[in-house]
Amino acid sequence: MEPALDWVTGLDATVLVCDQQGTIIYMNEAAERNLEKEGGRKLLGTNVFDCHPGASREKAMRLFAERKPNNYTIEKNGQKKVIHQLPWFRAGQFAGFVELSIKVPQEMPHFKRS
């Protein structure tokens, strides 16, 4: 692993990276644990579109085509999370998507700053 990525390995947030074709090329330890039932680390090299059925797959494919971020919150097993799906670029060229899943409290402060 590149030294610049050392910090993300043990981060208490799920980090999943795929290339421009949707192939999963990186997942941190939290992603491996979170996706254990689906195969965990064995998902590296597989296509992210194969992990999403029906409407979810269509949405993922649309995100790749549009190359725009997608953000939302979910609640699973009593834990609320914010999901950020962001396109990433290498030398100005679309390189794929990064998905961050970050645990958040049920209620949290919101600040408006100028």
Sequence and secondary structure as in RCSB ss.txt:
>XXXX:A:sequence
MEPALDWVTGLDATVLVCDQQGTIIYMNEAAERNLEKEGGRKLLGTNVFDCHPGASREKAMRLFAERKPNNYTIE
KNGQKKVIHQLPWFRAGQFAGFVELSIKVPQEMPHFKRS
>XXXX:A:secstr
  GGGHHHHT SSEEEEEETT BEEEE HHHHHHTGGGTGGGGTTSBGGGGS HHHHHHHHHHHHHT  EEEEEE
ETTEEEEEEEEEEEETTEEEEEEEEEEEE SS       
